[in-house]
Amino acid sequence: MGKIPGFTLIELTASMVIMAIISVVVGSVLFHGYQAFITSQNISTTDWNGFLALERMADDIHTIRSPNDISVIQSTQLTFVDVNSNSVNYQLSSGSILRNGVTLASGVQSFSMSYLNTPGAITSTASAVRYIVLSVSFTQGNLTQSYVTTVGTRSIS
């Protein structure tokens, strides 16, 4: 009787071990690539939320009609009338920034506004407001990003 062609048990075991090592390495590379993708997606979403919210608010603040048209100045709420006689209200509610009751941005960790007069000192008098400092932090996944900008009220002399 001659030799029957085939693999020995040792050859099969060695090839299975080699395949397992290759699978672990490839799986690890794919897992890290997926994590990097998710992180970059969270950064992009957070940046977009921050940019959109601050840009929209800055555009609206530039259109405040007069010092007497600012009616509410709180750390998380601002209400005023713009040059088109529209009432605009910004406020923080349940982790979202609302503009006239409509969600402008969600995933808000914190939001605050500080009000400054002409020399740049903090004021609590609505008619003295000339600059508004907007500070917002967003959370997306396990990432938290903070954004701050100062907006001048264009229409107020």
C-alpha positions in Angstrom: 0.0 0.0 0.0 1.3 3.4 -0.9 1.1 6.7 0.8 -2.2 8.5 0.7 -1.8 12.1 -0.4 -3.0 14.7 2.2 -2.0 16.9 5.0 -0.8 15.8 8.4 -2.5 16.9 11.6 0.5 19.1 12.4 0.3 20.8 9.0 -3.4 21.5 9.5 -2.9 22.8 13.0 -0.1 25.1 11.9 -2.1 26.5 9.0 -5.1 27.2 11.3 -2.8 29.0 13.8 -1.3 31.1 11.0 -4.8 32.0 9.7 -6.0 32.9 13.3 -3.0 35.3 13.7 -3.6 36.9 10.3 -7.4 37.3 11.2 -6.6 39.0 14.5 -4.2 41.4 12.9 -6.6 42.3 10.1 -9.5 42.6 12.6 -7.5 44.9 14.8 -6.6 47.1 11.8 -10.2 47.3 10.7 -11.4 48.0 14.2 -9.0 50.9 14.7 -10.0 52.3 11.2 -13.6 52.1 12.2 -12.9 53.9 15.5 -11.0 56.6 13.6 -13.9 57.0 11.2 -16.5 57.4 14.1 -14.2 59.9 15.9 -13.8 62.0 12.7 -17.5 61.9 12.1 -18.2 63.1 15.7 -15.7 65.9 15.2 -17.3 66.9 11.9 -20.8 66.9 13.4 -19.8 68.8 16.5 -17.9 71.4 14.4 -20.9 71.8 12.1 -23.3 72.2 15.0 -21.0 74.8 16.6 -20.4 76.8 13.4 -24.1 76.8 12.4 -25.4 77.8 15.8 -22.9 80.6 16.4 -23.1 81.9 12.8 -26.9 82.0 12.9 -27.0 83.8 16.3 -24.3 86.3 15.2 -26.2 87.1 12.1 -29.4 87.8 14.1 -27.6 89.8 16.8 -26.2 92.1 14.1 -29.8 93.0 13.2 -30.9 94.2 16.6 -33.0 97.3 15.8 -32.2 99.5 18.8 -31.0 99.3 22.5 -34.6 99.5 23.6 -35.6 96.5 21.5 -33.6 94.1 23.7 -36.1 92.8 26.2 -34.5 89.7 27.9 -30.8 89.3 28.7 -30.2 86.2 30.8 -27.2 83.8 30.7 -29.2 81.2 28.7 -31.9 83.4 27.0 -31.9 86.5 24.7 -34.9 88.2 23.3 -34.9 91.2 21.0 -36.6 92.8 17.9 -34.7 92.9 14.7 -34.6 95.5 12.0 -37.6 93.8 10.2 -39.7 94.1 13.4 -39.5 90.4 14.0 -39.2 89.1 17.6 -36.2 86.8 18.0 -35.8 84.6 21.1 -32.8 82.3 21.8 -32.8 80.0 24.7 -31.3 76.8 26.0 -33.9 74.0 26.6 -33.3 70.4 27.4 -29.8 70.2 25.7 -30.9 72.2 22.6 -30.5 75.8 21.6 -33.9 77.1 20.4 -34.6 80.0 18.1 -38.2 81.1 18.5 -39.1 77.6 19.8 -37.4 75.8 16.9 -34.3 73.7 17.5 -31.2 75.4 16.1 -28.7 72.9 17.6 -28.9 69.8 19.7 -26.4 67.9 21.8 -25.6 71.1 23.8 -23.6 70.4 26.9 -23.6 74.0 28.0 -24.6 77.4 26.7 -24.2 80.9 28.1 -24.3 84.5 27.0 -22.5 87.4 28.6 -23.5 91.0 27.8 -20.9 93.8 27.5 -21.3 97.5 27.3 -19.3 99.9 25.1 -16.1 99.8 27.2 -16.3 96.0 27.4 -17.5 95.7 30.9 -20.2 93.2 31.9 -23.7 94.7 32.1 -27.1 93.6 33.2 -28.9 96.6 31.6 -30.5 95.6 28.3 -30.2 99.1 26.8 -26.4 99.2 27.5 -25.6 95.9 25.6 -23.2 96.5 22.7 -21.4 93.1 22.6 -22.6 89.6 23.4 -20.2 86.8 24.2 -21.6 83.4 23.1 -20.2 80.3 24.7 -21.4 76.8 23.8 -20.2 73.3 24.3 -21.5 70.4 22.3 -21.2 66.6 23.0 -21.3 64.1 20.2 -20.5 60.5 21.1 -17.6 60.7 23.5 -16.4 64.0 22.2 -17.0 67.5 23.7 -16.1 70.6 21.9 -16.4 74.2 23.1 -16.9 77.3 21.0 -16.8 81.0 22.0 -17.3 84.1 20.0 -18.0 87.8 20.6 -20.6 89.5 18.5 -21.1 93.3 18.2 -24.5 94.7 17.7 -24.2 96.4 14.4 -27.4 98.5 14.5 -26.8 100.1 17.9 -24.7 103.2 18.2 
